Amino acid sequence: MPDSPPLRTGGRILVDQLRIQGCDRIFTVPGESFLAVLDALHDTPEIDRVVCRQEGGVSYMAEADGKLTGRPGVAFVTRGPGATNATPGVHVAFQDSTPMILFVGDLDRRDKDREGFQEIDFPVFFGPIAKWAARIDDAARIPEYVARAWRVATAGRPGPVVLALPEDMLRDEVAVPDRPPVPPVAESPDPSAVAALIELMKDAAAPVAIVGGADWGPAAAHHFANFAARNGIPVAAAFRRQDAVPNSCRVYAGNTGYGPNPKLTARIKAADLLLVVGARLGESTTDGYTLVTPDHPGQTLVHVHPDPNELGRVYHADLPICADMGEFAQMLDTWMDPDLVRFGAGEEAHAEWLEWSEPQAREGVAMDLGVAMRALREQLPADTIVCNGAGNFSGWVHRYWRYAGCPSQLAPTSGSMGYGLPAAVAAALRFRDRQVLCVAGDGDFLMNGQELATAAQYGADLLVIVVDNGSYGTIRMHQERDYPERLSATDLTNPDFAALGRAYGAWAETVERTEAFAPAFTRAQERRGIRLLHVKTDVEVISNQTTISALRAKARG
């Protein structure tokens, strides 16, 4: 007879399940509601604990770790304000299709529905922004719940799971067997569907691919780039998925989303065959569902996605294909058809992108971010992991950086401010042998700048560039477009970011002129640890494409 399992606390059982499923790191702000978990972690050296300074940083770091590894990023926060502070990272994981599990310490079971201390109904609260949200009331069922959470977070369209953990349940002692590791589930592509795609390509005159998104990884990036280059198909990256294929690929055409190359926009609108692989074709990627419309008259849409629920959800797909991204791209890469004629548009689209992504010096601008980005691009390693949150500053990164391949971009498709620095800390801890670059706006940085303390505590090596124009720039741009010269609630009075960085132990300098940037960057690269450049820019240069004066002139007609 098999030995009966030993008595263990719920906290011990939970940590054992995480270890069995392959979790090697958790992100947390500790809370008294899950002390039994913290105690179990004390005796589990296989799982690192990254202690953050605010739960928003916890959830962003866990989400970024999930993006980088393809495994669920794991976070622990306490109830009430701890959980509500963590919602931004859960929402990013939901919209970015990132595997993540958030554990929330909860009040004792006997006190449920009394509006006890910091009580929230977490399954109801997180339900709309999670793939699954539940509460574990029985310690004997922890292995079942954790195994299911791992499966839900990774299968189909990946996403976040939230599990509430009553404090008294974690202290219960029960005898229960462990669940084995949950193997990945992959939907193999249907060869007949791929054959149908090849036939559509034979009839097409101007195909374009839009790639990147759910379940995308290095295998998909490698094989799809091979297939597209061999057949001359222009490849556009979905919004903030610019590492979906190496940008050096001879048919890479740039990114969709906000501020794309107008020539790429025209090319996609003129395409007769759209091959969309991994992308949901969300609002950002399609510029408000206008670049590609849900019914796309005059265009044939092949939509490939790992989750059948996404196929036909918004867009009419002429050929829907449910498949694992890596397996689908590999099948395409190895599919040979002598009757398939190579297209010439791929190299043409790539040349257009190369021209678009080459910064030109702007006259009369004291601090030119385009020139600064070129200096970074020329001197940093090709596999640098580039992290940013949301704001107009990111437009310079998206336009001028050239991503080497997957994974090298951490940027929220949900447009969440405050993401870049926590993501950079997670990346620096996960890949200590790679350069990590965080580019943050002034408003963006101050939403999670406290995580510099986390970076310092764990010896992270990263370069932070804070772009300071004294404004919530994106809102100011929209304000000048719709209500020119009527400023309201967009000006910022900022601290000395270099001094703030030094207070956290960083090496830091302030840069106010273009010619001073490259030398300051060189000095930063001569050091290790946290390095911060406070780059002051003029709000007049409101984006990489326009100025406030130009917006006002256009509004006046």
N, C-alpha and C positions, 0 to 999 in steps of 0.2 A: 504494500500500500504506500502511496506517496505520502511524504511528510506533510502534516497540516501546517499552514502558514502561521508565523508567530504573531502575537499581539503587537500591534503598532498603533501609534497615534495617527489621527487623520493627517496631521502635518507631515509625519514621516512617510506615510503612504503616498501622499501627493508628490513629495520630492523624489521618492523612488520611481514614481511613474514618469516624471519629467526626465530623470536620468535614463531610464529604459528607452524612452522615445527619442533620445539623442540630444536633449537640451544640454548645452554646455555653458550657458550664460543667461542670467536674468537681470533685468533692470528694475530698480525699485526706489521708492521713498518708504522707509519702514513705518509700520503702524501697529498699534497694540492689538488690532483685530486679527492679525495673522502671526503672532509671536511663535506659535507652534511650528509654522513653516520656517521662520527664521532660525529657530532652534535646530530643526532638522538640517537646514543648509549648513549649519556650523560643522556638521560631521560629513559633509558631502563635497570633498575637494574637487570632484569632477565638474561642478557647476560654479562658475564665477559669479560673484555678486557685484554689480555696478550700482553704487548708491548715488542717486541723482539729487538735485536740489529743489526740484519742483516736479509734480506729477506730469505736467505737460512735457518736460524733458524726458521723463521715463517713457511715455507712450511714443514720442517721436523716435527715441533711440531704438526701442523695440521694433517699431515699424521699419526703420532703416536697416536694422540687422536682418529682418525677414527678407527685405529686398535683396540684400547682399548674399544671403546664404541659400534662399529658396526654402528654408525651413521656418517654422513659426518663430517669430521674435516673441519672447516671453517677458511679461511685465507683471509686477505685483504692486498694488496700491491699496490704501485703506478706504473705508467707506466714506460716504458723504462728500465733503469737499475734495478728498483725495481722488475719488472716482470721477467727480465732475471735472476736476482739473485735467484728467487723463483723456477726456473725450476727443480733443483735436487729433491725437494720434490714431485713435480708433477710426475716426472719420476718414483720415488720410488712407489708412489701410483698406477701408471699404471702397473708396473711390479709385484707389490705385491698384486694387486687386492684389494685396500683399498678405501673405500668411502671418497671422499674429494671434496670440492668446493673452488676454488680460485677465488676471485673477484679482478679485476685489474682496478684501476682508469685510465681513458683514457682522451685524449684531447677532446675539444669541437667538436661537430658533424660538425659544419661549416668549421672546419679546416682539416677535414679528407682528406688524399691523397695529402697534401701539404708538406709532410715531416716536420710537425710541431715539436715543442719541445718534444723530447723523443718519437716520434711517431713510433709505430710498429703495423703491422696488426696482432693483437693477435689471431684471429681464425686461421689464416694461421700458425703463429709461434707455437702455442700450439697444433694444430690439430693432429700431429703425435704421441703425448704423452698424449693425453686426450681422454676420451670416447666421449666428446662433447665439443666444444669450439665455443663461439658465442659472439655477441655484442648486448647489449640492447639499441636500439635507441629511444624507446618510453617508457616514465615512466608509461604509462597506462598498459603496458604489463609486468611490473616487476613481479606481482604475477604469471602470466603464466610461465615466464622464471624460477623463483625460484622453483616453483612446479615441473617443468620438470627437472631442475637440480637435485633436491632431488631424483626424480624417477630414472634418468639415473645413478646417482652416486651409488645407492643402489641395483638396479635390476640386475638380471643375474649375470654376473661377475662384482663385484663392481669395481669402479675406479674413477679417477678424472674428474671433470668438471671445465672449465674455462669460466668465464663470464666477458667481458670488460664493463666498466661503464663510458660512456662519462660524463665529469664533468658537463656540462650544463644540461644534461638529469637529473642528480641527484638533480638539483635545480628547475626543473620544478614542478609546482603544478598542480595536476590532481585529479579527483574524480574517484576512481576505487575500486571495492569490493575486499576483500581479498580472497585468495584461501584457502580451508580447508587443514588440515594436510594430507600429502600423506601417506597412509597406506603401510606397506611393502607388496611386492608381492612375494609369495612363490610358487614354482612349486612342487606340491605334487608328490611323486614318484608313478610310475605305479606298482601296485601289481604284475602284470604279469611279469614285468621286474625283480622285486625282486625274484619272484618264479624261473625265468630262472637262476638268479645268484645262488640260492640255489642248483639247479640241477647241475650247473657247479662245485660247491663245492663238491658235492657228487662224482663226477668223478675225482676230483683232488687228487694228491698225495702230492704235496708240494706247497700250496698256500702261498702267501705273500701279505700283504696290504701296500700301500704307501699312507699316508694321510696328510691332512693339506693344506690350501690354500684358494681359494675364498669362501666367505660366511661361513667360519668355525667359530664356537663359542663354548661357554661352553656346550650347549645342544648336539651338534655334538660330542664333546670330551667325554662327559659322556656316551652317548648311544653307540658310536662306541667302546669305551674301554670295555663296558659290553659285547657287541656282540663278539668281538675278543677274550676276555678272556674266555668266555663260550665255544667257539669253538676251542680254541688253535691255533689261526692264528697269526703268527708273524706280528707285526705292526712296520713299518719303517716310520719315519717322513720325509717329503720332506725337502729340504734345507731351513734352518732357520725357520722351522715350528715345532721345537722340543717340543713346548707346546701343540701340537695337541691332545695328550692324556697324562694323568699323567704318568711320567716316572716310577712311582712305579707300574704301571700296569704290571701284571705278564707275559704279552706277548710283552711288548715294546722291540723293537730290536735295537733302535738307529736311527741315522739320515743318510740320503744320502747326497750327495753334495761333497764338497771338504774335503779330509782327512777322509773318513769314515772307520769304522772297516772293514778290509779286509774280515772277516768272513761274515759280512752282505752283502757285495758286492757279494761274492760267492753265498750266499743264494738267493739273488734276481735273479742272472743270471741263477740259477738252478731251479727257480720256474716254475711250469707248468701253474699256474693260478696267474695272477696279478690283484689285486683289488685296483684300484687307485681312491681315493675319495677326491675331492677338488683340488688336484694338477693338474697343467697344464702339468707336466713332461717337464719342461723347461731345458735349457742347464745346469744349475748348479745342479739341482736335479739328472740329468741323466749323469753327467760327460761328457758333450759334445755329448749327444744322443748316448752314447755307453753302459751305464748300462742297459738301456732298449732302444732298437732301434725302430725307427718309425714303422717298419713292424714286429718286434719281432717274427721271425720264431720259432716255437716250443713252443710258449707261448700263452695262451689265455688271452686277456686283456679285463677286465671290467672297463670302464672309466665312473665315475660318476662326473658330474659337473653341477653347476647351470645355466650355459650359453650354449645353444645349439650350438653357434658359435664356441665353443672350442672343441666340440666332432667331431673328424675326421679332425680337422684343421691341425694337424701335425701327429698324431698317428692314425693308423688303430685300431679301437676299435671293438672287436668281439661282445661286448654287450655294446652299449652306453646307458647311463641313464641320462636324464636331470632331476634334482631334487634339491630342497632345501636341504642343507647339514643336518640341524637339523632334518627335517622330514624324510629324507632317513635313517639316523642313528637310529632314533627312531623306524622306521618300522623294520629295521634289528634286533634291540634289542628285539622287542616283537614277532619276527617271530620264531615260534617253529615248528620243523620238527623232528619227532622221528627217521627218517632214516638218519639224518645227524650225521656222526661219528666224534667225537672230534679228532683233530689233536694233536700230541705230540710235534710239533716243536716250539710252542710258548714259552714255558718255557725254552727250550734249547736255543733259540735265545736271550731270556732275560738274561740268565746266561752269554752268550757270551758278551752281552753289559755291564753287571755289571763288568765283568773282564776288558773290554776295557776302561771303564770310571773310573777306580780306578787308580789314579796316583801313579807311582812308583818313588821314589827318584832317581835323576840322579847324578852319581858320578862326582865330579870335577866342578859342576855348582854352582857359588856363590849365584845366585838368581834363585830358581827353581819355575817357575810359576805353575807347576802341584801341588806342595805341597801347594802353596798359594791358589790355587783354592779349594783344599780340606779343608783348614781352613775356607774359606768363606762358603763353602757348609755346613760344620758341625755347624757353628754358626749363620748363617743368617736364618730367617724364611723360611719355605718351599715355601710360596707364594710370595717370593721376585720377583719383576719385574726386569729382567736383560736386559740391553740395551747395544748394541755395534754397531759400524759402520763397516768399512771394514779394513782388514789387517791381517797379519799372527797371531797377538796377539789373534784374535778372535778364533783361532783354539783351544786354551786352554779352553776357555769358552765353546765352542760347545762340546768339548770332555768330559770335567770333571764336568760341572754343571748338576744337575738333576732337571728338571723343574717339578713343581707341577701340572700344568694344565693351561688351557686357561682362560684369557690371562696372560702370565708371560714372554714372550719373545718379545722384540722389536729389530729386526735386519733386515736390508734391503736385500731381496733376490737379488736386483739389484746390490749389492756390492758397495754401495755408501759410500764414506768416509765422515766423519764429521757428521754422523747421530746420533751416540750414545748419546752425551750430550744433544742436543735439545730434543730427544725422552725421555730421563730421566727426563728432566724438565717437559715435558708434563705429564708424568706418575706420577711424584711427586705431581703435582697440581691436577690431576684427582683422585688419590687414596692417600689421605693424611694419611690414616691409614695403608698403606703398606710400607715395605722397598723397596727402589729403588736403584739399583746398576748399575752404568755406568762403563764399562771397555772400555778404549780407548787407541789406540796406540799413539805414539808421533806425527807422521804425521797426523793421524786421528783427534786427539784432537785439534790441532791448526787450523783445517779448520772451527771449530765453537766454539772454547773455549770461545769466547766472551759472549756466552749465560749463563756463570756463573753469569753475571750481572743480567740477567733476573731471574735466580734462586734466587739470593739474594734479588731482589726487591720484589718478591712475597712469600718470606719465605719458599722456597722449602726445604724439608728434603731429602738429597740424599748423597750417598757415591760414590765418583769418584775415580777410580784407573787408573792412567796414566802409561802405560807400555812403557818405554823409552829405546830403543836399538840404538838410533842415526841413524836410517835408515828407508827408505821406504822398510820394510822388505819383503813384498810379491814380489815386483819387484826385489829386491836383490836376492831372492831365485830363481826366474826364470832366472835372469841374470847369476847366478852361474851354473845353470843347462845347459843353452844354450851357454854361453860365459864365462866359468870359469876363475876366477882371472882377469877379465877385467871390473873393476868397472867403472861405468859411471852414474852420475846423481842420485845416490841413498843414498849417505851419507847426514846426517842432523846434523847441529849444533843447539842444543836446548837450550831454557831458563831453568832457575831453576823453574820447574813446581810447586814445593811447595811454593816458594816465589810468583809466579804468582797467585796461589790459595789464598794465604793470602791477596794479593792485592784486591781480590774480596770479601773478608770477610770470607773466608773459614778457618776452622782449617785444617792444612796440615803438613805432615811429609814426609821425603825422606827415602826410604828403599832400601838398596843395598845388603842385605844378607837374605837368606832364614829364618834363625832363628830369624831375627828381624821383620819378617812380622807379625806373629801372635800377638806379644805384641803391635805393632803399630795399628793393626786392632782393638784390644781390646780397645785401647785408643780412637780410632775413634768412636767406638760404644758407648762409655760413653758420647758422645756429641750429640747434635741435630743440624740441619741446614746442611750446606754444609761441607762435610769432604772430603779431597783429600789426597790420598797416591800416591806419586811419586815413582814408582818402577823401579829401574834401572836394566836392564838385559844386557847380553852379546849377541851381534849380531851373534856370532858363533852358538848359539842355535837358529837357524832361524825358527824352527817350533816345534810343539809338537812331531814330528816324526823323524826329521833329523837334521843334522848340516851342516854348510858350508863345513867343512872338508870332510864330507861324500859325499856331492854333487860333490865336486871337484874330489874326488877319483873315483866316479862313472863315471864322464865325461872322466877321463883319461883312463878308462877301466882297 
